Amino acid sequence: MVEVQNKNAENVQNVSKELHHSFSVVSDRPKCPKCKDKTGKVWKVSPYNDDFGNIIKRWSCRCCGMRFSDRDDLTKSKLCKEQFFSTYPKMINSTDNYLQYNQICGLEAKNLGAEQQSIVLLKEQQNTTTNIEAIIAKYEWYLKKEGRKQTTIVGRAKLLKLLWKRGANLNDVDSVKTIIANQSSWCDGRKSNAVDAYHSYLLMEGRTWTKPVYNKISKIPFVPKDTEIDQLISGCTDRIATFLQLLKETYARAGEMWHCSDDNFDFEAKTVSIIPEKNSIAVPFFINYMYFRVLRYSTHK
């Protein structure tokens, strides 16, 4: 029993010595490059291996917290690297820069095929992007000459560019039909708008096609109650509340009401003349007396 206890004590002492050697201060400790600590509070931490298998020790300063590598080990690693590249010729193309199916014979052979292919692909991509931008600009100018509204021009140009981004060839009718049909996240109304955008593009190019039919599904809109609308208006600021109350009184579109100015209001006749958007008719609307007083106060405020 006494011998076993002595052996256990010796094992504990050996383990403690190893731990002390790995985590405590050693005699050949370097100085911290940041604070130049001379008190000896530099401790060993976990080392790492470089690309050539050399072990590089790491140190941690207890004063400033900086971790740094051993200078002697870094010097050895640098010399090993220089010796390696002086013995073997430097590879012109790394494995990340050439295609896997191309074969290179010899260490000093250049992979010119991969370089030429990458350059050609980049040039083709740049040319394709430049071409689509020119096509979209030409398409927008065509719609403007046809008398389309700005909202229509912007919407159709975005749809045409989106079809190109989804992989459609604008010069191939079947390709465009396939891309539109494969858009599962689009409703029939969205697909119908895309068909109209591409149809006007073909008219610009002087071509014809058989339009796919997508019928818009009419849905009953949600109409809130008057009490719900009043609660919404009462919770907004004065400016937004005036705007929403005016929409409630006139049943106008938000864009139509947003472009109204003081000249559109007749405070004597208690009417407002709305500037119509596309496919609308200019009609004067009568406003009740109580709200007209609030509106007159807010406009002069």
BELJO-V439950 format. One record per backbone hydrogen bond with DSSP energy under -1.0 kcal/mol. NH is the residue of the N-H (numbers start at 0). CO is the residue of the C=O. Records with the same first field share a line. If there is no record, write none. Layout:
NH = CO + CO
This chain:
4 = 0
5 = 1
6 = 2
7 = 3
8 = 4
9 = 5
10 = 6
11 = 7
12 = 8
13 = 9
14 = 10
15 = 11
16 = 12
17 = 13
18 = 14
19 = 15
20 = 16
21 = 17
22 = 18
23 = 19
35 = 31
41 = 39
42 = 59
44 = 57
47 = 55
49 = 53
52 = 49
55 = 47
58 = 67
59 = 42
60 = 65
61 = 40
64 = 60
67 = 58
69 = 56
73 = 69
74 = 70
75 = 71
76 = 72
77 = 73
78 = 74
79 = 75
80 = 76
81 = 77
82 = 78
83 = 79
84 = 80
85 = 81
86 = 82
87 = 83
96 = 93
101 = 98
111 = 109
114 = 110
115 = 111
116 = 112
117 = 113
118 = 114
119 = 115
120 = 116
121 = 117
122 = 118
123 = 119
124 = 120
125 = 121
126 = 122
127 = 123
128 = 124
129 = 125
130 = 126
131 = 127
132 = 128
133 = 129
134 = 130
135 = 131
136 = 132
137 = 133
138 = 134
139 = 135
140 = 136
141 = 137
142 = 138
143 = 139
144 = 140
145 = 141
146 = 143
147 = 142
152 = 148
153 = 149
154 = 150
155 = 151
156 = 152
157 = 153
158 = 154
159 = 155
160 = 156
161 = 157
162 = 158
163 = 159
164 = 160
165 = 161
166 = 163
167 = 162
171 = 168
175 = 171
176 = 172
177 = 173
178 = 174
179 = 175
180 = 176
181 = 177
183 = 181
185 = 182
190 = 186
191 = 187
192 = 188
193 = 189
194 = 190
195 = 191
196 = 192
197 = 193
198 = 194
199 = 195
200 = 196
201 = 197
202 = 198
203 = 199
204 = 200
206 = 201
228 = 224
229 = 225
230 = 226
231 = 227
232 = 228
233 = 229
235 = 232
240 = 236
241 = 237
242 = 238
243 = 239
244 = 240
245 = 241
246 = 242
247 = 243
248 = 244
249 = 245
250 = 246
256 = 252
257 = 253
258 = 254
259 = 256
263 = 260
264 = 261
265 = 270
269 = 265
270 = 265
271 = 284
272 = 263
279 = 276
284 = 271
286 = 269
291 = 287
292 = 288
293 = 289
294 = 290
295 = 291
296 = 292
297 = 293
298 = 294
299 = 295
300 = 296
